[in-house]
Amino acid sequence: MKLLRQFCVQQSDAPGQIAELLKTGDRPTAERTAHTVKGVAANLGVKTVQLAAGELEKAIHDGADAARLEPLRQQFATALTPFVDRLRAALGEEPVFPAAPKAMVVDPAQLQLVVEQMTRHLAEFDAAACDCLEANRGMFASLFSAEEFGKFEQQVQGYAFGEALAQLEQAARASHG
């Protein structure tokens, strides 16, 4: 169940992330993202998603142009999105909405406490970091750009606590100016 939930959270936005990465010219990360979804889909036995992600990964790897990549990316989204929606329904979860917009008003003192708490969880490699992130998504989202927040969230949920900690400390420093 945990793997299925993680798949919903971590991979549901993969087509959008890949589109963004290709637009900014970060093909290696786009390829890696497709590769990750392919692997997880294979582990879960979701052939349609696995195959669509695999085709997209190969095309990115082979240096295909946008005219070739975009239909493959859309095919990938068409395979992934309904599967994630059905999975969320089966797990009895509400659809997850993207991270809170920058406009969220955050109490700096409260944010500092949450950041300190998260820093402690990450430094101690404590799985409670995942719960801390879930409970305070809006606050953490206020520290990062949407793309950075997506990366931070993936690191925390993938237990890459060292990388997440480095990213959090950098964002916290930047926000204090």
C-alpha positions as CSV (number, residue, x, y, z in Angstrom):
1,M,0.0,0.0,0.0
2,K,2.8,2.4,0.9
3,L,4.5,1.8,-2.5
4,L,1.2,2.5,-4.3
5,R,0.7,5.7,-2.3
6,Q,4.3,6.8,-3.0
7,F,3.8,6.1,-6.7
8,C,0.7,8.4,-6.7
9,V,2.6,11.2,-4.9
10,Q,5.9,11.0,-6.6
11,Q,5.1,10.0,-10.1
12,S,1.7,11.6,-10.8
13,D,3.2,14.8,-12.1
14,A,6.0,13.1,-14.1
15,P,4.7,14.2,-17.5
16,G,4.5,17.8,-16.5
17,Q,8.0,17.6,-14.9
18,I,9.4,16.1,-18.0
19,A,7.8,18.8,-20.2
20,E,9.4,21.4,-18.0
21,L,12.8,19.8,-18.0
22,L,12.8,19.4,-21.8
23,K,11.8,23.0,-22.2
24,T,14.7,24.1,-20.0
25,G,17.0,21.7,-21.9
26,D,17.7,19.4,-19.0
27,R,17.5,16.2,-21.0
28,P,19.5,14.0,-18.5
29,T,17.0,14.7,-15.7
30,A,14.0,14.3,-18.0
31,E,15.4,10.9,-19.1
32,R,16.0,9.9,-15.5
33,T,12.5,10.9,-14.5
34,A,11.0,8.7,-17.3
35,H,13.4,5.9,-16.3
36,T,12.2,6.1,-12.7
37,V,8.5,5.9,-13.6
38,K,9.3,3.0,-15.9
39,G,11.1,1.1,-13.2
40,V,8.4,1.8,-10.5
41,A,5.6,0.9,-13.0
42,A,7.4,-2.3,-13.8
43,N,7.7,-3.2,-10.1
44,L,3.9,-2.5,-9.7
45,G,3.1,-4.5,-12.9
46,V,1.6,-1.5,-14.7
47,K,2.6,-2.5,-18.3
48,T,0.9,0.4,-20.1
49,V,2.7,3.0,-18.0
50,Q,6.0,1.1,-18.1
51,L,6.0,0.9,-21.9
52,A,5.0,4.5,-22.4
53,A,7.6,5.7,-20.0
54,G,10.2,3.4,-21.6
55,E,9.5,4.8,-25.1
56,L,9.7,8.3,-23.9
57,E,13.0,7.6,-22.0
58,K,14.5,6.0,-25.1
59,A,13.5,8.9,-27.3
60,I,15.0,11.4,-24.9
61,H,18.2,9.3,-24.7
62,D,18.4,9.1,-28.5
63,G,18.2,12.9,-28.8
64,A,14.8,13.0,-30.5
65,D,13.5,16.5,-31.2
66,A,10.4,18.1,-29.7
67,A,8.2,17.0,-32.6
68,R,8.9,13.4,-31.8
69,L,9.0,13.8,-28.0
70,E,5.8,15.7,-27.4
71,P,3.5,12.9,-28.8
72,L,5.4,10.4,-26.7
73,R,5.1,12.6,-23.6
74,Q,1.3,12.9,-24.2
75,Q,1.0,9.2,-24.7
76,F,2.9,8.7,-21.4
77,A,0.5,11.2,-19.7
78,T,-2.5,9.4,-21.2
79,A,-1.3,6.1,-19.7
80,L,-0.2,7.5,-16.3
81,T,-2.9,10.0,-15.3
82,P,-6.0,7.7,-15.5
83,F,-4.0,5.0,-13.7
84,V,-3.0,7.3,-10.9
85,D,-6.6,8.6,-10.6
86,R,-7.9,5.0,-10.4
87,L,-5.2,4.1,-7.9
88,R,-6.1,7.1,-5.7
89,A,-9.7,6.2,-5.8
90,A,-8.9,2.6,-4.9
91,L,-6.8,3.8,-2.0
92,G,-9.6,6.1,-0.9
93,E,-7.5,9.2,-1.3
94,E,-8.5,12.6,-2.4
95,P,-6.9,13.9,-5.6
96,V,-3.7,15.7,-4.6
97,F,-3.5,19.3,-5.7
98,P,-0.1,20.9,-6.7
99,A,1.9,22.6,-4.0
100,A,0.5,25.8,-2.5
101,P,1.2,28.9,-4.5
102,K,3.9,31.3,-3.5
103,A,1.2,33.7,-2.3
104,M,0.6,31.7,0.8
105,V,1.0,34.0,3.9
106,V,3.5,32.3,6.2
107,D,4.2,33.3,9.8
108,P,8.1,33.6,9.8
109,A,8.4,32.3,13.4
110,Q,6.1,29.3,12.6
111,L,8.1,28.6,9.4
112,Q,11.4,28.7,11.3
113,L,10.1,26.2,13.8
114,V,8.9,23.9,11.1
115,V,12.2,24.2,9.2
116,E,14.1,23.5,12.5
117,Q,11.9,20.4,13.1
118,M,12.4,19.2,9.5
119,T,16.2,19.9,9.7
120,R,16.4,17.7,12.8
121,H,14.4,14.8,11.2
122,L,16.5,14.9,8.0
123,A,19.8,15.2,10.0
124,E,18.8,12.1,12.0
125,F,17.6,10.2,9.0
126,D,14.2,10.0,10.7
127,A,11.3,8.8,8.6
128,A,9.1,11.3,10.5
129,A,10.4,13.8,7.9
130,C,7.8,12.5,5.5
131,D,5.0,13.2,8.0
132,C,6.4,16.6,8.8
133,L,6.4,17.5,5.0
134,E,2.8,16.2,4.6
135,A,1.6,18.3,7.6
136,N,3.4,21.4,6.5
137,R,3.3,21.3,2.7
138,G,2.2,24.9,2.2
139,M,5.0,26.2,4.5
140,F,7.7,24.2,2.7
141,A,6.3,25.2,-0.7
142,S,6.6,28.9,0.3
143,L,10.4,28.4,0.6
144,F,10.9,26.9,-2.8
145,S,10.0,27.4,-6.5
146,A,7.5,24.9,-7.7
147,E,10.2,22.9,-9.4
148,E,12.5,23.0,-6.3
149,F,9.6,22.0,-4.0
150,G,8.9,19.0,-6.3
151,K,12.5,17.9,-6.1
152,F,12.6,18.4,-2.3
153,E,9.4,16.4,-1.9
154,Q,10.8,13.6,-4.0
155,Q,14.0,13.6,-2.0
156,V,12.2,13.4,1.4
157,Q,9.8,10.7,0.2
158,G,12.6,8.7,-1.4
159,Y,14.5,8.9,1.9
160,A,17.4,10.9,0.2
161,F,17.6,12.9,3.4
162,G,21.1,14.2,2.9
163,E,20.2,15.9,-0.4
164,A,16.9,17.1,1.0
165,L,18.7,18.6,4.0
166,A,21.2,20.5,1.8
167,Q,18.3,21.8,-0.3
168,L,16.3,22.9,2.7
169,E,19.3,24.7,4.3
170,Q,20.0,26.5,1.0
171,A,16.4,27.6,0.7
172,A,16.2,28.7,4.3
173,R,19.4,30.8,3.9
174,A,18.0,32.4,0.7
175,S,14.7,33.2,2.4
176,H,16.5,35.0,5.2
177,G,18.3,37.1,2.6
